[in-house]
Amino acid sequence: MRLVPLRYTTRSLVVRWSPSLFSALGIGLTVAVLGGVLALREGFSALLADTGTDDVAVYLRPGAQSEGESLVRYPVDTNILKTRPEVALDANGTPLAAAESYLGLKLERTNGTGTTIVTVRGVEIPTSMAIQGARWRVVEGRGPLPGTNEVVVGRPLTSRIKDTSIGSTLTFNVTPFQVVGIFENDGAYASEIWGDVDRICAALERPFRQRLVAKLKPGTDVAAIAAELESDKRVPVKVQTEKAYFAAQTTALGGVLAFLAGILTSLMGAAAVLGAVNTMLAAVGARTREVGILMTVGYRRFPVFFCFLVEAAIIGLAGGVLGALLVLPFNGLQTSTTNWNTFTEIAFAFRVTPKIVLTSISVALVLGILGGTVPAWRASRLVPTAALRRL
Amino acid sequence: MSLLKLVHRNLWRHPVRTSLTFAFSALALFLFVFLTSVVTTLAAATKASATNRIAVQSAASLYVYMPESYRAKIEQVPGVESTCPWVWFGGYYQDPSNFFAQFAVDLATHLDQYPEAEVDPAQRAELLADRQGCLVGDELADKFGWKVGDKIPILSNIYTVEGGKAWEFTLRATYHSRKPNIDNKTMFFHWDYLKEMRKALRAQGFEASGQDVGVWMTKVKDGFDPDAVIAAIDALFEAGPQRTRTQTEAAFQAQFASMLGNVPTFLGWIGGAVLFAIFFSVMNTAGMAGRERSRDAGILKALGFKDRLAGGMLLLESMAVVGVGGVTGAVSAWLAAPAFRDQFAQFLPNYFVGTPTLLLGIAIALFIGFAGGLYPAARLTRLRTVTVLRQEA
């Protein structure tokens, strides 16, 4: 069985360039929207889900969904928790555990659009930094000294928040704090301000802490400890690995993005299939005589069906490439949104990964083929004599 | 045969194509109306805010509370009619996924400050008389099937009871708000009851004293300038213990909408992309119909009808299909609003499709039908009769 030459298909696409282009554009816009929403979600989950490690544990108040609503009594509970057997010790035998405070403070944006909420973390210097290890590093200026009103600012904040350059002063309630350095973090702490926990809690009149964070001894079974401490009589706490804690935070926005992505892409996808079916049907309709001629010169039903299907697939593929090209410029675009668990602002970037590009193009291809199946089948069912007689 | 009948006949010349275009337009307009409504809902709470209400918050943070003693001080500021404490309770009913907002407020003052939230007078009296009584929005009561008199257990992540027990409230009244600045999915209960809960927690060392109230919702007397009252209140607490930042109710609402960051902008882009996609498709379809219609147009012209007639009919056809499809889509989006409102409970408890959005959607559908058909129609008008009739015969 001889197939219709591919050249017939490609030349027909070129000759009928305007309907072909419009169909490709329709499919392209659809997958561009799909790709854009996926890139947004990818960027967001990369921010939180891939961060944190399994060898650091976070202790929160039972029931707390985030640090924002957690509360650990200080120093009663924090002292007990620091001596837990699973906590690793440093070279001097001191536990690698820190009681930290967490508060979303209203700070002014640099662009004059009012205030936004930024995380200010009170940390134990140098234990908190030691727990984070190489993932947290001061890149400009120096780190804050213990017992002073000094803070370091995460790099992404410096361009967005007023008074965050080295040497400037930030006022927390009525107490001034000096910015002495800029830090970088590969994960969720990147957009925070860090300073001495005692000084920050004094300035904000908060006599307790939000979490205890500790480096775990190798081979610790976190699930077993969690079960044990959940019902502890003295200090009931909720224990998670740092990784599990951040993964749980993504669900707050991830849920809405997933819902939006789902409804947007299913509806737009359906619309694109309709559009593609429409175009291909018209293409078949306009070429009824051509199909008649193809059949008269000896092509069977399957080659005719296949030829029109290939045409639709090429349109889909072109649309996919077009859509991917539309989405690519968004890669790396910075945006910010709110962690609804803590009401703090988090900055993240669109991430157009190779996987997203491939997904977009494959979806476009599938849309094209879906749209082409019915018309191609219809073309293959034509009766040659009747087709030739028709206009 | 009237010309309209000819348009109608032409429409059904390709029933599949017409149905597809119809369905396509309906889907696109459904999406457009949905996306636009998300954006307008975000702005609606701000727009509906009263100009005589101002909100006093800590200048430092949403999580830093102000002492109860601020109440008397705020009430002494000239121009203040009343002030009402609001405290976020952070609880849930049965399961954390059943999210809705609960606030402890001074209910008598609260109801006076918000006349737009309507409450039955008999229920109001019972609510004020019961210390554990609560007031819930009618939509919330419907969602969980609560009736007046029901006991409602609420677990709080912030005010935890030893052993993880729930706080018990008795539903005494429901409200229905006529404006989007208060949604119908919130629960309000007595601030005095919260104070009682806090006593035990504070005795155990949870919660600091002086951290009492999140927001003082303050009503300004008629004839006073809210901005002057705002300045006077903030000046009063300039030296602490907690500095305040007072805003109009509109600005207060806007700070929550602004937390979505650029999301509304992205939704706008997506909405635009949807419209572009449908425009291309309509133009495509009309173009195909136009090419097929060349001979018809020639015949009409040969019969002595005006040049513009065939093109005009094509335009009408395009507007009719896209218009009817668009109306269907827009109205479906409007009908689907309550279902979406449930999906969005945490983020947009107020989600609604406004009449202006609905009309805009319909107008855009008609415009796209018109604009998409314009070029093919013009081509049909310009065709030379003789050439067309000679072709393909």
Boltz contact constraints between the chains, C-beta under 6 A:
constraints:
  - contact:
      token1: [A, 19]
      token2: [B, 284]
      max_distance: 6.0
  - contact:
      token1: [A, 22]
      token2: [B, 280]
      max_distance: 6.0
  - contact:
      token1: [A, 22]
      token2: [B, 284]
      max_distance: 6.0
  - contact:
      token1: [A, 25]
      token2: [B, 280]
      max_distance: 6.0
  - contact:
      token1: [A, 26]
      token2: [B, 277]
      max_distance: 6.0
  - contact:
      token1: [A, 26]
      token2: [B, 280]
      max_distance: 6.0
  - contact:
      token1: [A, 26]
      token2: [B, 281]
      max_distance: 6.0
  - contact:
      token1: [A, 29]
      token2: [B, 273]
      max_distance: 6.0
  - contact:
      token1: [A, 29]
      token2: [B, 276]
      max_distance: 6.0
  - contact:
      token1: [A, 29]
      token2: [B, 277]
      max_distance: 6.0
  - contact:
      token1: [A, 33]
      token2: [B, 270]
      max_distance: 6.0
  - contact:
      token1: [A, 33]
      token2: [B, 273]
      max_distance: 6.0
  - contact:
      token1: [A, 63]
      token2: [B, 157]
      max_distance: 6.0
  - contact:
      token1: [A, 63]
      token2: [B, 160]
      max_distance: 6.0
  - contact:
      token1: [A, 64]
      token2: [B, 157]
      max_distance: 6.0
  - contact:
      token1: [A, 69]
      token2: [B, 90]
      max_distance: 6.0
  - contact:
      token1: [A, 69]
      token2: [B, 157]
      max_distance: 6.0
  - contact:
      token1: [A, 69]
      token2: [B, 158]
      max_distance: 6.0
  - contact:
      token1: [A, 71]
      token2: [B, 206]
      max_distance: 6.0
  - contact:
      token1: [A, 73]
      token2: [B, 205]
      max_distance: 6.0
  - contact:
      token1: [A, 103]
      token2: [B, 61]
      max_distance: 6.0
  - contact:
      token1: [A, 103]
      token2: [B, 63]
      max_distance: 6.0
  - contact:
      token1: [A, 104]
      token2: [B, 61]
      max_distance: 6.0
  - contact:
      token1: [A, 105]
      token2: [B, 60]
      max_distance: 6.0
  - contact:
      token1: [A, 105]
      token2: [B, 61]
      max_distance: 6.0
  - contact:
      token1: [A, 173]
      token2: [B, 60]
      max_distance: 6.0
  - contact:
      token1: [A, 173]
      token2: [B, 243]
      max_distance: 6.0
  - contact:
      token1: [A, 174]
      token2: [B, 240]
      max_distance: 6.0
  - contact:
      token1: [A, 207]
      token2: [B, 208]
      max_distance: 6.0
  - contact:
      token1: [A, 256]
      token2: [B, 347]
      max_distance: 6.0
  - contact:
      token1: [A, 267]
      token2: [B, 27]
      max_distance: 6.0
  - contact:
      token1: [A, 267]
      token2: [B, 31]
      max_distance: 6.0
  - contact:
      token1: [A, 270]
      token2: [B, 27]
      max_distance: 6.0
  - contact:
      token1: [A, 271]
      token2: [B, 24]
      max_distance: 6.0
  - contact:
      token1: [A, 271]
      token2: [B, 27]
      max_distance: 6.0
  - contact:
      token1: [A, 271]
      token2: [B, 28]
      max_distance: 6.0
  - contact:
      token1: [A, 274]
      token2: [B, 20]
      max_distance: 6.0
  - contact:
      token1: [A, 274]
      token2: [B, 23]
      max_distance: 6.0
  - contact:
      token1: [A, 274]
      token2: [B, 24]
      max_distance: 6.0
  - contact:
      token1: [A, 275]
      token2: [B, 24]
      max_distance: 6.0
  - contact:
      token1: [A, 275]
      token2: [B, 281]
      max_distance: 6.0
  - contact:
      token1: [A, 277]
      token2: [B, 20]
      max_distance: 6.0
  - contact:
      token1: [A, 278]
      token2: [B, 17]
      max_distance: 6.0
  - contact:
      token1: [A, 278]
      token2: [B, 20]
      max_distance: 6.0
  - contact:
      token1: [A, 278]
      token2: [B, 285]
      max_distance: 6.0
  - contact:
      token1: [A, 279]
      token2: [B, 284]
      max_distance: 6.0
  - contact:
      token1: [A, 282]
      token2: [B, 288]
      max_distance: 6.0
  - contact:
      token1: [A, 335]
      token2: [B, 262]
      max_distance: 6.0
  - contact:
      token1: [A, 336]
      token2: [B, 261]
      max_distance: 6.0
  - contact:
      token1: [A, 337]
      token2: [B, 261]
      max_distance: 6.0
  - contact:
      token1: [A, 338]
      token2: [B, 259]
      max_distance: 6.0
  - contact:
      token1: [A, 343]
      token2: [B, 62]
      max_distance: 6.0
  - contact:
      token1: [A, 391]
      token2: [B, 392]
      max_distance: 6.0
